[in-house]
Amino acid sequence: MASYTFEQKDDQCSVKLLGDLTAGLVPYMQVELKKALDKGTTDLMFDLEKTVMLDSSGMGLLIAASNSMARIGGRMRVTNVSPDILRLLQSMRLSSRLNVSGSAS
Amino acid sequence: MTFPSLPPTRIYRKTINSTLSQVELVCAEIRALLAPSNFESVRFAIELLAHESLCNAVIHGNRQNADKQVIVEMRLGRAGVRLQVTDEGSGFHWNEQYSLPQDASATCGRGLVLYTLYAERIEFNHSGNQITLWISKKERH
């Protein structure tokens, strides 16, 4: 199950989701994220342009990544979220914590 | 609340083994079922609640024991959707877990809050291994 891509350049890591970020995908992404952090990532970006659904497990993954970046003084962003996901994260009081921005369209 | 008693226009029912891949399969089928329907305003809510309730049943209810089953039934009515998920677990104290985690950095503990945000009505059976959610077509978000 590879519904995402990781692009590492120096201390920057860009994670592009190719589908939903839900419980079925989370265990696989956790492994890849740990590798990225071990490579010295301090600038982490999640691109959710192709993501229609984000469940509580997916939120947990994003929070864990945010916690990891905060511990090392790095930064994390979540970009291109749909209006539905943006409203969800705002309702859960996570939009600021996760540094979320909506899609351009 | 009147819509729970309305006759359904369509029923989706499935029994799955307790694996996350089966959850994804059911959610894909629900997405396909909703695509041509007139549930556009609440499609996200329905899919999200299906994900959460099925994952809770598989992970917390049946402890991902693939030999145990989860039953899902979704009734699409004129005014909304009734979603019911049943697992073989021993249930839980559902009336004690309806608030956001006090620690904002907590990575879990938000699933039940989603029910209150997106469902019009929530019912658990006595033991807590069956949840029934009503999602009204009247948009809440």
gemmi code that builds the backbone of each chain (N, CA, C; Angstrom):
import gemmi

chains = {
    "A": [
        ("MET", (0.848, -1.199, 0.000), (0.000, 0.000, 0.000), (0.881, 1.246, 0.000)),
        ("ALA", (1.077, 1.846, -1.186), (1.887, 3.068, -1.249), (1.034, 4.193, -1.819)),
        ("SER", (0.239, 4.814, -0.961), (-0.629, 5.894, -1.417), (-0.051, 7.240, -1.028)),
        ("TYR", (1.265, 7.329, -1.125), (1.945, 8.577, -0.773), (3.346, 8.550, -1.367)),
        ("THR", (3.945, 9.741, -1.471), (5.348, 9.809, -1.855), (6.089, 10.666, -0.825)),
        ("PHE", (7.322, 10.316, -0.583), (8.195, 11.105, 0.289), (9.315, 11.681, -0.570)),
        ("GLU", (9.522, 12.976, -0.478), (10.643, 13.599, -1.180), (11.527, 14.288, -0.157)),
        ("GLN", (12.756, 13.816, -0.058), (13.686, 14.376, 0.915), (14.754, 15.194, 0.195)),
        ("LYS", (14.940, 16.439, 0.671), (16.023, 17.263, 0.135), (16.651, 17.995, 1.315)),
        ("ASP", (17.853, 17.607, 1.640), (18.542, 18.138, 2.829), (17.666, 17.936, 4.063)),
        ("ASP", (17.332, 19.034, 4.744), (16.522, 18.881, 5.968), (15.028, 19.070, 5.685)),
        ("GLN", (14.667, 19.126, 4.391), (13.260, 19.299, 4.038), (12.664, 17.973, 3.561)),
        ("CYS", (11.459, 17.703, 4.028), (10.774, 16.489, 3.574), (9.343, 16.858, 3.176)),
        ("SER", (8.995, 16.472, 1.968), (7.654, 16.742, 1.463), (6.915, 15.417, 1.297)),
        ("VAL", (5.784, 15.308, 1.967), (4.981, 14.083, 1.905), (3.720, 14.396, 1.115)),
        ("LYS", (3.571, 13.730, -0.010), (2.403, 13.972, -0.853), (1.461, 12.775, -0.739)),
        ("LEU", (0.276, 13.028, -0.204), (-0.716, 11.952, -0.110), (-1.369, 11.770, -1.473)),
        ("LEU", (-1.525, 10.526, -1.912), (-2.155, 10.251, -3.203), (-3.591, 9.784, -3.023)),
        ("GLY", (-4.057, 9.777, -1.782), (-5.424, 9.350, -1.483), (-5.760, 9.724, -0.054)),
        ("ASP", (-6.628, 8.954, 0.547), (-7.094, 9.275, 1.897), (-6.039, 8.967, 2.951)),
        ("LEU", (-6.099, 9.728, 4.043), (-5.205, 9.493, 5.175), (-6.056, 8.921, 6.305)),
        ("THR", (-6.166, 7.612, 6.309), (-7.032, 6.927, 7.268), (-6.290, 5.762, 7.927)),
        ("ALA", (-6.978, 5.093, 8.844), (-6.336, 4.090, 9.702), (-5.552, 3.034, 8.929)),
        ("GLY", (-6.055, 2.641, 7.760), (-5.381, 1.597, 6.999), (-4.001, 1.994, 6.521)),
        ("LEU", (-3.794, 3.279, 6.320), (-2.518, 3.764, 5.777), (-1.526, 4.155, 6.876)),
        ("VAL", (-2.054, 4.503, 8.038), (-1.221, 5.101, 9.089), (-0.007, 4.247, 9.492)),
        ("PRO", (-0.154, 2.941, 9.707), (1.020, 2.160, 10.128), (2.176, 2.223, 9.121)),
        ("TYR", (1.847, 2.249, 7.834), (2.884, 2.311, 6.799), (3.591, 3.668, 6.807)),
        ("MET", (2.766, 4.718, 6.971), (3.355, 6.064, 6.964), (4.223, 6.313, 8.194)),
        ("GLN", (3.844, 5.702, 9.319), (4.644, 5.870, 10.538), (6.083, 5.412, 10.307)),
        ("VAL", (6.226, 4.298, 9.606), (7.564, 3.760, 9.326), (8.360, 4.741, 8.475)),
        ("GLU", (7.707, 5.253, 7.417), (8.398, 6.177, 6.507), (8.739, 7.501, 7.202)),
        ("LEU", (7.824, 7.945, 8.055), (8.080, 9.205, 8.768), (9.268, 9.082, 9.712)),
        ("LYS", (9.353, 7.926, 10.364), (10.484, 7.728, 11.278), (11.808, 7.785, 10.513)),
        ("LYS", (11.805, 7.178, 9.314), (13.026, 7.217, 8.486), (13.372, 8.667, 8.134)),
        ("ALA", (12.335, 9.434, 7.769), (12.572, 10.838, 7.383), (13.131, 11.633, 8.559)),
        ("LEU", (12.603, 11.398, 9.732), (13.091, 12.122, 10.916), (14.519, 11.705, 11.249)),
        ("ASP", (14.812, 10.417, 11.056), (16.173, 9.923, 11.324), (17.186, 10.544, 10.355)),
        ("LYS", (16.703, 10.988, 9.193), (17.608, 11.619, 8.212), (17.837, 13.098, 8.521)),
        ("GLY", (17.239, 13.582, 9.596), (17.497, 14.967, 10.009), (16.500, 15.987, 9.513)),
        ("THR", (15.307, 15.543, 9.172), (14.280, 16.485, 8.703), (13.933, 17.501, 9.792)),
        ("THR", (13.951, 18.767, 9.423), (13.489, 19.823, 10.344), (12.375, 20.665, 9.719)),
        ("ASP", (12.082, 20.400, 8.442), (11.014, 21.115, 7.749), (10.155, 20.071, 7.043)),
        ("LEU", (8.981, 19.824, 7.620), (8.137, 18.729, 7.150), (6.836, 19.296, 6.579)),
        ("MET", (6.487, 18.854, 5.373), (5.279, 19.363, 4.731), (4.425, 18.203, 4.232)),
        ("PHE", (3.145, 18.225, 4.605), (2.180, 17.251, 4.096), (1.304, 17.943, 3.059)),
        ("ASP", (1.213, 17.373, 1.875), (0.346, 17.906, 0.827), (-0.880, 16.997, 0.705)),
        ("LEU", (-2.043, 17.549, 1.064), (-3.273, 16.750, 1.072), (-4.188, 17.073, -0.116)),
        ("GLU", (-3.589, 17.512, -1.198), (-4.409, 17.909, -2.347), (-5.307, 16.780, -2.854)),
        ("LYS", (-4.799, 15.548, -2.808), (-5.570, 14.406, -3.328), (-6.372, 13.698, -2.242)),
        ("THR", (-6.390, 14.252, -1.048), (-7.015, 13.565, 0.086), (-8.456, 14.027, 0.276)),
        ("VAL", (-9.355, 13.067, 0.203), (-10.772, 13.371, 0.410), (-11.167, 13.133, 1.867)),
        ("MET", (-10.562, 12.093, 2.480), (-10.978, 11.709, 3.832), (-9.789, 11.651, 4.798)),
        ("LEU", (-10.003, 12.211, 5.962), (-9.018, 12.160, 7.050), (-9.773, 11.703, 8.293)),
        ("ASP", (-9.384, 10.564, 8.864), (-10.087, 10.099, 10.067), (-9.247, 10.379, 11.310)),
        ("SER", (-9.701, 9.914, 12.471), (-9.007, 10.256, 13.711), (-7.618, 9.617, 13.779)),
        ("SER", (-7.430, 8.475, 13.114), (-6.091, 7.870, 13.069), (-5.143, 8.738, 12.247)),
        ("GLY", (-5.647, 9.254, 11.126), (-4.837, 10.162, 10.307), (-4.486, 11.429, 11.064)),
        ("MET", (-5.468, 11.945, 11.803), (-5.177, 13.123, 12.647), (-4.088, 12.792, 13.660)),
        ("GLY", (-4.181, 11.600, 14.244), (-3.177, 11.180, 15.227), (-1.780, 11.162, 14.627)),
        ("LEU", (-1.687, 10.701, 13.375), (-0.389, 10.678, 12.696), (0.152, 12.093, 12.525)),
        ("LEU", (-0.719, 13.017, 12.091), (-0.274, 14.399, 11.888), (0.140, 15.041, 13.215)),
        ("ILE", (-0.594, 14.751, 14.276), (-0.244, 15.306, 15.590), (1.091, 14.734, 16.073)),
        ("ALA", (1.284, 13.437, 15.875), (2.549, 12.812, 16.285), (3.722, 13.438, 15.529)),
        ("ALA", (3.523, 13.671, 14.226), (4.587, 14.301, 13.426), (4.853, 15.716, 13.924)),
        ("SER", (3.778, 16.432, 14.227), (3.918, 17.800, 14.753), (4.657, 17.796, 16.083)),
        ("ASN", (4.318, 16.845, 16.948), (5.006, 16.730, 18.244), (6.505, 16.489, 18.045)),
        ("SER", (6.811, 15.606, 17.085), (8.226, 15.282, 16.827), (8.986, 16.511, 16.345)),
        ("MET", (8.349, 17.269, 15.441), (9.023, 18.462, 14.926), (9.190, 19.512, 16.017)),
        ("ALA", (8.189, 19.643, 16.877), (8.281, 20.619, 17.967), (9.426, 20.274, 18.909)),
        ("ARG", (9.633, 18.981, 19.147), (10.694, 18.538, 20.062), (12.083, 18.937, 19.575)),
        ("ILE", (12.255, 18.968, 18.233), (13.590, 19.290, 17.712), (13.672, 20.730, 17.192)),
        ("GLY", (12.606, 21.497, 17.436), (12.632, 22.894, 16.993), (12.405, 23.066, 15.503)),
        ("GLY", (11.842, 22.045, 14.864), (11.557, 22.131, 13.433), (10.169, 22.694, 13.183)),
        ("ARG", (9.767, 22.672, 11.910), (8.428, 23.172, 11.608), (7.697, 22.194, 10.696)),
        ("MET", (6.382, 22.245, 10.799), (5.557, 21.348, 9.992), (4.376, 22.114, 9.422)),
        ("ARG", (4.002, 21.782, 8.206), (2.849, 22.404, 7.570), (1.970, 21.319, 6.948)),
        ("VAL", (0.684, 21.592, 6.886), (-0.254, 20.730, 6.163), (-0.933, 21.614, 5.131)),
        ("THR", (-0.736, 21.299, 3.859), (-1.200, 22.210, 2.807), (-2.258, 21.565, 1.914)),
        ("ASN", (-2.945, 22.421, 1.176), (-3.916, 21.984, 0.168), (-5.025, 21.104, 0.724)),
        ("VAL", (-5.493, 21.415, 1.925), (-6.577, 20.600, 2.474), (-7.905, 21.063, 1.872)),
        ("SER", (-8.805, 20.133, 1.739), (-10.135, 20.444, 1.179), (-10.937, 21.245, 2.208)),
        ("PRO", (-11.977, 21.928, 1.764), (-12.835, 22.651, 2.721), (-13.416, 21.737, 3.801)),
        ("ASP", (-13.795, 20.511, 3.444), (-14.350, 19.580, 4.440), (-13.317, 19.245, 5.517)),
        ("ILE", (-12.091, 18.971, 5.085), (-11.042, 18.603, 6.049), (-10.625, 19.818, 6.874)),
        ("LEU", (-10.619, 20.981, 6.234), (-10.289, 22.197, 6.986), (-11.310, 22.433, 8.098)),
        ("ARG", (-12.599, 22.272, 7.770), (-13.647, 22.458, 8.790), (-13.500, 21.421, 9.900)),
        ("LEU", (-13.169, 20.194, 9.505), (-12.979, 19.135, 10.500), (-11.850, 19.499, 11.467)),
        ("LEU", (-10.709, 19.912, 10.928), (-9.557, 20.238, 11.779), (-9.822, 21.476, 12.631)),
        ("GLN", (-10.577, 22.406, 12.092), (-10.944, 23.576, 12.899), (-11.861, 23.157, 14.048)),
        ("SER", (-12.809, 22.283, 13.760), (-13.725, 21.810, 14.801), (-12.978, 21.068, 15.901)),
        ("MET", (-11.917, 20.381, 15.515), (-11.134, 19.607, 16.497), (-10.037, 20.462, 17.139)),
        ("ARG", (-10.036, 21.740, 16.813), (-9.060, 22.705, 17.355), (-7.619, 22.284, 17.024)),
        ("LEU", (-7.444, 21.816, 15.782), (-6.119, 21.355, 15.367), (-5.528, 22.183, 14.221)),
        ("SER", (-6.293, 23.087, 13.646), (-5.814, 23.755, 12.434), (-4.580, 24.622, 12.704)),
        ("SER", (-4.563, 25.296, 13.845), (-3.390, 26.111, 14.166), (-2.214, 25.239, 14.564)),
        ("ARG", (-2.512, 24.265, 15.394), (-1.447, 23.378, 15.884), (-0.716, 22.683, 14.727)),
        ("LEU", (-1.494, 22.312, 13.700), (-0.904, 21.591, 12.567), (-0.488, 22.529, 11.434)),
        ("ASN", (-0.694, 23.827, 11.631), (-0.295, 24.815, 10.623), (-0.920, 24.486, 9.266)),
        ("VAL", (-2.251, 24.460, 9.263), (-3.007, 23.989, 8.109), (-3.366, 25.138, 7.181)),
        ("SER", (-3.248, 24.901, 5.882), (-3.754, 25.869, 4.906), (-4.604, 25.133, 3.879)),
        ("GLY", (-5.622, 25.825, 3.374), (-6.568, 25.201, 2.453), (-6.065, 25.149, 1.031)),
        ("SER", (-6.890, 24.547, 0.183), (-6.509, 24.455, -1.227), (-6.755, 25.796, -1.904)),
        ("ALA", (-6.035, 26.017, -2.981), (-6.140, 27.287, -3.684), (-7.480, 27.444, -4.381)),
        ("SER", (-8.053, 26.304, -4.816), (-9.317, 26.384, -5.557), (-10.494, 26.628, -4.638)),
    ],
    "B": [
        ("MET", (-37.136, 14.893, 16.153), (-36.425, 13.981, 15.233), (-37.406, 12.970, 14.644)),
        ("THR", (-37.702, 13.119, 13.380), (-38.689, 12.222, 12.782), (-38.091, 11.265, 11.753)),
        ("PHE", (-36.940, 11.595, 11.202), (-36.481, 10.810, 10.052), (-36.077, 9.366, 10.349)),
        ("PRO", (-35.709, 8.995, 11.604), (-35.346, 7.600, 11.807), (-36.456, 6.615, 11.489)),
        ("SER", (-37.719, 7.047, 11.555), (-38.819, 6.122, 11.318), (-39.253, 6.073, 9.851)),
        ("LEU", (-38.685, 6.949, 9.029), (-39.063, 6.953, 7.623), (-38.599, 5.681, 6.924)),
        ("PRO", (-39.349, 5.186, 5.956), (-38.913, 3.985, 5.249), (-37.640, 4.264, 4.458)),
        ("PRO", (-36.699, 3.355, 4.478), (-35.455, 3.587, 3.742), (-35.663, 3.504, 2.247)),
        ("THR", (-34.891, 4.270, 1.507), (-34.947, 4.167, 0.059), (-33.917, 3.161, -0.455)),
        ("ARG", (-32.896, 2.921, 0.337), (-31.858, 1.977, -0.058), (-31.161, 1.437, 1.204)),
        ("ILE", (-30.768, 0.189, 1.167), (-30.082, -0.398, 2.323), (-28.776, -1.031, 1.859)),
        ("TYR", (-27.695, -0.745, 2.588), (-26.404, -1.400, 2.352), (-26.092, -2.199, 3.607)),
        ("ARG", (-25.816, -3.478, 3.453), (-25.531, -4.315, 4.621), (-24.354, -5.220, 4.292)),
        ("LYS", (-23.427, -5.344, 5.228), (-22.261, -6.182, 4.957), (-21.684, -6.713, 6.266)),
        ("THR", (-21.145, -7.917, 6.225), (-20.422, -8.486, 7.365), (-18.977, -8.679, 6.935)),
        ("ILE", (-18.058, -8.156, 7.749), (-16.637, -8.227, 7.375), (-15.818, -8.838, 8.506)),
        ("ASN", (-14.651, -9.341, 8.143), (-13.691, -9.767, 9.172), (-12.994, -8.522, 9.733)),
        ("SER", (-12.395, -8.667, 10.909), (-11.870, -7.489, 11.615), (-10.460, -7.123, 11.164)),
        ("THR", (-10.375, -6.612, 9.938), (-9.098, -6.102, 9.440), (-9.317, -4.700, 8.873)),
        ("LEU", (-8.280, -3.886, 8.923), (-8.405, -2.524, 8.414), (-8.577, -2.508, 6.892)),
        ("SER", (-8.037, -3.516, 6.220), (-8.223, -3.557, 4.764), (-9.694, -3.782, 4.427)),
        ("GLN", (-10.387, -4.558, 5.258), (-11.823, -4.754, 5.043), (-12.592, -3.457, 5.303)),
        ("VAL", (-12.136, -2.696, 6.286), (-12.757, -1.391, 6.567), (-12.628, -0.485, 5.344)),
        ("GLU", (-11.426, -0.450, 4.766), (-11.202, 0.394, 3.596), (-12.096, -0.042, 2.430)),
        ("LEU", (-12.272, -1.345, 2.302), (-13.123, -1.882, 1.231), (-14.567, -1.417, 1.408)),
        ("VAL", (-15.072, -1.543, 2.629), (-16.458, -1.116, 2.904), (-16.605, 0.384, 2.658)),
        ("CYS", (-15.622, 1.159, 3.102), (-15.718, 2.616, 2.932), (-15.676, 3.001, 1.451)),
        ("ALA", (-14.912, 2.254, 0.669), (-14.888, 2.509, -0.782), (-16.248, 2.192, -1.395)),
        ("GLU", (-16.883, 1.138, -0.925), (-18.211, 0.778, -1.438), (-19.244, 1.826, -1.041)),
        ("ILE", (-19.131, 2.323, 0.190), (-20.067, 3.370, 0.643), (-19.864, 4.641, -0.184)),
        ("ARG", (-18.611, 4.967, -0.465), (-18.332, 6.154, -1.290), (-18.961, 5.997, -2.675)),
        ("ALA", (-18.815, 4.813, -3.253), (-19.380, 4.565, -4.586), (-20.906, 4.621, -4.541)),
        ("LEU", (-21.465, 4.098, -3.452), (-22.922, 4.103, -3.304), (-23.464, 5.525, -3.198)),
        ("LEU", (-22.719, 6.390, -2.529), (-23.183, 7.752, -2.308), (-22.951, 8.652, -3.521)),
        ("ALA", (-22.019, 8.261, -4.368), (-21.610, 9.150, -5.466), (-22.761, 9.646, -6.330)),
        ("PRO", (-23.653, 8.744, -6.789), (-24.719, 9.244, -7.667), (-25.956, 9.707, -6.893)),
        ("SER", (-25.883, 9.724, -5.560), (-27.077, 10.018, -4.765), (-27.200, 11.515, -4.496)),
        ("ASN", (-28.267, 11.867, -3.837), (-28.483, 13.276, -3.503), (-28.082, 13.556, -2.053)),
        ("PHE", (-26.981, 12.954, -1.636), (-26.474, 13.152, -0.284), (-25.227, 14.029, -0.279)),
        ("GLU", (-25.072, 14.836, -1.321), (-23.853, 15.617, -1.495), (-23.481, 16.415, -0.235)),
        ("SER", (-24.469, 17.039, 0.394), (-24.172, 17.941, 1.511), (-23.635, 17.214, 2.727)),
        ("VAL", (-23.902, 15.906, 2.830), (-23.459, 15.168, 4.026), (-22.582, 13.964, 3.672)),
        ("ARG", (-22.112, 13.936, 2.438), (-21.302, 12.784, 2.018), (-20.048, 12.635, 2.887)),
        ("PHE", (-19.379, 13.760, 3.156), (-18.167, 13.708, 3.984), (-18.502, 13.186, 5.386)),
        ("ALA", (-19.595, 13.667, 5.948), (-19.990, 13.230, 7.293), (-20.267, 11.731, 7.330)),
        ("ILE", (-20.967, 11.237, 6.328), (-21.303, 9.811, 6.289), (-20.033, 8.968, 6.183)),
        ("GLU", (-19.151, 9.353, 5.257), (-17.909, 8.597, 5.073), (-17.038, 8.636, 6.329)),
        ("LEU", (-16.961, 9.799, 6.942), (-16.132, 9.938, 8.143), (-16.682, 9.084, 9.281)),
        ("LEU", (-17.987, 9.133, 9.487), (-18.582, 8.362, 10.573), (-18.494, 6.862, 10.292)),
        ("ALA", (-18.600, 6.485, 9.022), (-18.425, 5.071, 8.679), (-17.010, 4.618, 9.010)),
        ("HIS", (-16.020, 5.437, 8.636), (-14.621, 5.131, 8.942), (-14.420, 4.967, 10.441)),
        ("GLU", (-14.895, 5.952, 11.190), (-14.642, 5.959, 12.639), (-15.314, 4.783, 13.332)),
        ("SER", (-16.577, 4.551, 12.990), (-17.298, 3.489, 13.692), (-16.752, 2.116, 13.315)),
        ("LEU", (-16.382, 1.941, 12.052), (-15.825, 0.652, 11.635), (-14.439, 0.426, 12.246)),
        ("CYS", (-13.611, 1.474, 12.247), (-12.273, 1.331, 12.846), (-12.375, 1.053, 14.344)),
        ("ASN", (-13.292, 1.733, 15.013), (-13.476, 1.467, 16.440), (-13.893, 0.020, 16.681)),
        ("ALA", (-14.802, -0.474, 15.830), (-15.272, -1.855, 15.980), (-14.130, -2.851, 15.764)),
        ("VAL", (-13.319, -2.602, 14.733), (-12.225, -3.524, 14.393), (-11.087, -3.433, 15.416)),
        ("ILE", (-10.685, -2.203, 15.744), (-9.495, -2.013, 16.585), (-9.822, -2.211, 18.070)),
        ("HIS", (-10.824, -1.486, 18.553), (-11.123, -1.532, 19.996), (-12.123, -2.634, 20.344)),
        ("GLY", (-13.099, -2.853, 19.478), (-14.106, -3.873, 19.770), (-13.554, -5.282, 19.620)),
        ("ASN", (-13.126, -5.609, 18.408), (-12.671, -6.980, 18.134), (-11.158, -7.147, 18.212)),
        ("ARG", (-10.457, -6.111, 18.649), (-8.984, -6.177, 18.837), (-8.267, -6.715, 17.604)),
        ("GLN", (-8.779, -6.387, 16.433), (-8.202, -6.824, 15.154), (-8.045, -8.337, 15.058)),
        ("ASN", (-8.913, -9.050, 15.754), (-8.951, -10.503, 15.620), (-9.747, -10.817, 14.356)),
        ("ALA", (-9.034, -11.258, 13.308), (-9.665, -11.443, 11.993), (-10.748, -12.514, 12.017)),
        ("ASP", (-10.766, -13.339, 13.044), (-11.813, -14.369, 13.146), (-13.137, -13.786, 13.639)),
        ("LYS", (-13.046, -12.588, 14.225), (-14.274, -11.947, 14.703), (-14.841, -11.032, 13.607)),
        ("GLN", (-16.154, -10.868, 13.665), (-16.808, -10.138, 12.570), (-17.407, -8.806, 13.017)),
        ("VAL", (-17.563, -7.951, 12.040), (-18.225, -6.659, 12.234), (-19.366, -6.578, 11.220)),
        ("ILE", (-20.517, -6.163, 11.698), (-21.682, -6.024, 10.816), (-21.974, -4.536, 10.642)),
        ("VAL", (-22.097, -4.132, 9.395), (-22.439, -2.732, 9.118), (-23.728, -2.686, 8.312)),
        ("GLU", (-24.603, -1.787, 8.709), (-25.838, -1.593, 7.955), (-26.079, -0.096, 7.792)),
        ("MET", (-26.274, 0.326, 6.555), (-26.551, 1.743, 6.298), (-27.876, 1.854, 5.550)),
        ("ARG", (-28.767, 2.666, 6.113), (-30.071, 2.890, 5.483), (-30.141, 4.326, 5.000)),
        ("LEU", (-30.295, 4.470, 3.706), (-30.425, 5.807, 3.122), (-31.902, 6.144, 3.046)),
        ("GLY", (-32.302, 7.183, 3.745), (-33.701, 7.591, 3.727), (-33.876, 8.942, 3.071)),
        ("ARG", (-35.120, 9.413, 3.058), (-35.384, 10.709, 2.412), (-34.723, 11.852, 3.155)),
        ("ALA", (-34.710, 11.762, 4.474), (-34.221, 12.893, 5.272), (-32.807, 12.701, 5.790)),
        ("GLY", (-32.302, 11.485, 5.664), (-30.958, 11.265, 6.202), (-30.538, 9.811, 6.125)),
        ("VAL", (-29.526, 9.489, 6.897), (-28.917, 8.165, 6.865), (-28.862, 7.600, 8.274)),
        ("ARG", (-29.158, 6.313, 8.384), (-28.946, 5.625, 9.649), (-27.824, 4.615, 9.438)),
        ("LEU", (-26.780, 4.745, 10.235), (-25.608, 3.867, 10.118), (-25.468, 3.073, 11.410)),
        ("GLN", (-25.430, 1.758, 11.282), (-25.313, 0.915, 12.482), (-24.137, -0.045, 12.322)),
        ("VAL", (-23.286, -0.100, 13.339), (-22.109, -0.973, 13.304), (-22.084, -1.805, 14.583)),
        ("THR", (-21.909, -3.105, 14.412), (-21.926, -4.028, 15.553), (-20.663, -4.876, 15.525)),
        ("ASP", (-20.002, -5.009, 16.675), (-18.833, -5.882, 16.743), (-19.073, -6.989, 17.766)),
        ("GLU", (-18.072, -7.852, 17.953), (-18.209, -8.972, 18.878), (-17.463, -8.723, 20.179)),
        ("GLY", (-17.063, -7.487, 20.415), (-16.313, -7.176, 21.626), (-17.201, -7.056, 22.847)),
        ("SER", (-16.561, -6.733, 23.957), (-17.303, -6.663, 25.222), (-17.806, -5.252, 25.511)),
        ("GLY", (-17.636, -4.342, 24.545), (-18.154, -2.988, 24.732), (-17.250, -2.111, 25.573)),
        ("PHE", (-17.733, -0.912, 25.890), (-16.913, 0.036, 26.648), (-17.835, 1.064, 27.307)),
        ("HIS", (-17.252, 1.888, 28.167), (-18.044, 2.913, 28.857), (-18.167, 4.132, 27.940)),
        ("TRP", (-19.093, 4.044, 26.991), (-19.204, 5.062, 25.949), (-19.628, 6.411, 26.485)),
        ("ASN", (-20.290, 6.462, 27.627), (-20.789, 7.760, 28.120), (-19.734, 8.565, 28.858)),
        ("GLU", (-18.497, 8.068, 28.896), (-17.447, 8.783, 29.620), (-16.386, 9.389, 28.720)),
        ("GLN", (-16.566, 9.268, 27.394), (-15.454, 9.622, 26.505), (-15.848, 10.577, 25.388)),
        ("TYR", (-16.701, 11.560, 25.696), (-17.202, 12.435, 24.651), (-16.545, 13.804, 24.599)),
        ("SER", (-15.371, 13.973, 25.154), (-14.741, 15.290, 25.097), (-13.352, 15.181, 24.470)),
        ("LEU", (-12.879, 16.323, 23.957), (-11.538, 16.336, 23.369), (-10.502, 16.042, 24.447)),
        ("PRO", (-9.379, 15.438, 24.070), (-8.328, 15.183, 25.062), (-7.860, 16.499, 25.696)),
        ("GLN", (-7.618, 16.467, 26.992), (-7.156, 17.686, 27.662), (-5.778, 18.094, 27.151)),
        ("ASP", (-4.958, 17.107, 26.832), (-3.633, 17.380, 26.277), (-3.762, 17.508, 24.752)),
        ("ALA", (-3.567, 18.720, 24.227), (-3.745, 18.952, 22.787), (-2.748, 18.164, 21.949)),
        ("SER", (-1.652, 17.705, 22.557), (-0.668, 16.941, 21.794), (-0.969, 15.438, 21.804)),
        ("ALA", (-2.063, 15.036, 22.450), (-2.415, 13.608, 22.483), (-2.701, 13.130, 21.063)),
        ("THR", (-2.193, 11.951, 20.731), (-2.341, 11.459, 19.364), (-3.572, 10.574, 19.189)),
        ("CYS", (-4.322, 10.324, 20.254), (-5.540, 9.524, 20.128), (-6.609, 10.079, 21.072)),
        ("GLY", (-7.791, 9.497, 21.009), (-8.852, 9.926, 21.919), (-9.821, 10.931, 21.327)),
        ("ARG", (-9.829, 11.054, 19.978), (-10.720, 12.027, 19.349), (-11.876, 11.387, 18.578)),
        ("GLY", (-11.863, 10.068, 18.454), (-12.849, 9.385, 17.614), (-14.285, 9.654, 18.034)),
        ("LEU", (-14.564, 9.520, 19.326), (-15.950, 9.690, 19.776), (-16.426, 11.129, 19.639)),
        ("VAL", (-15.500, 12.075, 19.739), (-15.878, 13.484, 19.580), (-16.431, 13.721, 18.172)),
        ("LEU", (-15.877, 12.991, 17.207), (-16.344, 13.149, 15.822), (-17.815, 12.764, 15.685)),
        ("TYR", (-18.242, 11.763, 16.464), (-19.659, 11.387, 16.411), (-20.532, 12.577, 16.793)),
        ("THR", (-20.152, 13.258, 17.854), (-20.988, 14.379, 18.329), (-20.955, 15.541, 17.344)),
        ("LEU", (-19.865, 15.673, 16.598), (-19.759, 16.777, 15.642), (-20.584, 16.539, 14.376)),
        ("TYR", (-20.637, 15.292, 13.934), (-21.214, 15.026, 12.617), (-22.529, 14.241, 12.636)),
        ("ALA", (-22.876, 13.643, 13.754), (-24.132, 12.883, 13.794), (-25.214, 13.683, 14.508)),
        ("GLU", (-26.423, 13.537, 14.004), (-27.575, 14.213, 14.627), (-27.960, 13.500, 15.914)),
        ("ARG", (-27.789, 12.204, 15.889), (-28.201, 11.398, 17.046), (-27.277, 10.189, 17.137)),
        ("ILE", (-26.943, 9.797, 18.374), (-26.019, 8.683, 18.610), (-26.652, 7.757, 19.642)),
        ("GLU", (-26.630, 6.465, 19.350), (-27.123, 5.510, 20.348), (-26.155, 4.339, 20.439)),
        ("PHE", (-25.885, 3.908, 21.657), (-25.155, 2.659, 21.868), (-26.115, 1.656, 22.493)),
        ("ASN", (-25.905, 0.373, 22.232), (-26.686, -0.606, 22.980), (-26.120, -0.682, 24.411)),
        ("HIS", (-26.743, -1.463, 25.250), (-26.377, -1.456, 26.668), (-24.908, -1.824, 26.902)),
        ("SER", (-24.436, -2.848, 26.191), (-23.064, -3.308, 26.446), (-22.019, -2.443, 25.730)),
        ("GLY", (-22.442, -1.669, 24.748), (-21.506, -0.771, 24.067), (-20.804, -1.388, 22.872)),
        ("ASN", (-21.303, -2.521, 22.348), (-20.663, -3.108, 21.158), (-21.478, -2.869, 19.887)),
        ("GLN", (-22.477, -1.998, 20.002), (-23.234, -1.621, 18.804), (-23.534, -0.120, 18.869)),
        ("ILE", (-23.179, 0.553, 17.788), (-23.469, 1.985, 17.710), (-24.422, 2.243, 16.548)),
        ("THR", (-25.350, 3.157, 16.763), (-26.249, 3.586, 15.701), (-26.161, 5.103, 15.593)),
        ("LEU", (-25.892, 5.564, 14.385), (-25.718, 7.001, 14.140), (-26.737, 7.469, 13.113)),
        ("TRP", (-27.328, 8.623, 13.370), (-28.237, 9.233, 12.395), (-27.576, 10.492, 11.866)),
        ("ILE", (-27.503, 10.575, 10.564), (-26.926, 11.770, 9.930), (-28.039, 12.440, 9.123)),
        ("SER", (-28.389, 13.630, 9.518), (-29.462, 14.347, 8.830), (-28.927, 14.990, 7.552)),
        ("LYS", (-29.789, 15.058, 6.539), (-29.381, 15.732, 5.305), (-29.222, 17.223, 5.522)),
        ("LYS", (-29.844, 17.710, 6.576), (-29.681, 19.134, 6.900), (-28.255, 19.319, 7.390)),
        ("GLU", (-27.469, 20.078, 6.637), (-26.033, 20.185, 6.893), (-25.758, 20.852, 8.230)),
        ("ARG", (-24.844, 20.254, 8.991), (-24.480, 20.836, 10.295), (-23.199, 21.636, 10.204)),
        ("HIS", (-22.370, 21.368, 9.167), (-21.066, 22.045, 9.063), (-21.012, 22.955, 7.864)),
    ],
}
model = gemmi.Model(1)
for chain_id, residues in chains.items():
    chain = gemmi.Chain(chain_id)
    for i, (resn, *xyz) in enumerate(residues, 1):
        res = gemmi.Residue()
        res.name, res.seqid = resn, gemmi.SeqId(i, " ")
        for name, pos in zip(("N", "CA", "C"), xyz):
            atom = gemmi.Atom()
            atom.name, atom.element = name, gemmi.Element(name[0])
            atom.pos, atom.b_iso = gemmi.Position(*pos), 0.0
            res.add_atom(atom)
        chain.add_residue(res)
    model.add_chain(chain)
structure = gemmi.Structure()
structure.add_model(model)
structure.setup_entities()
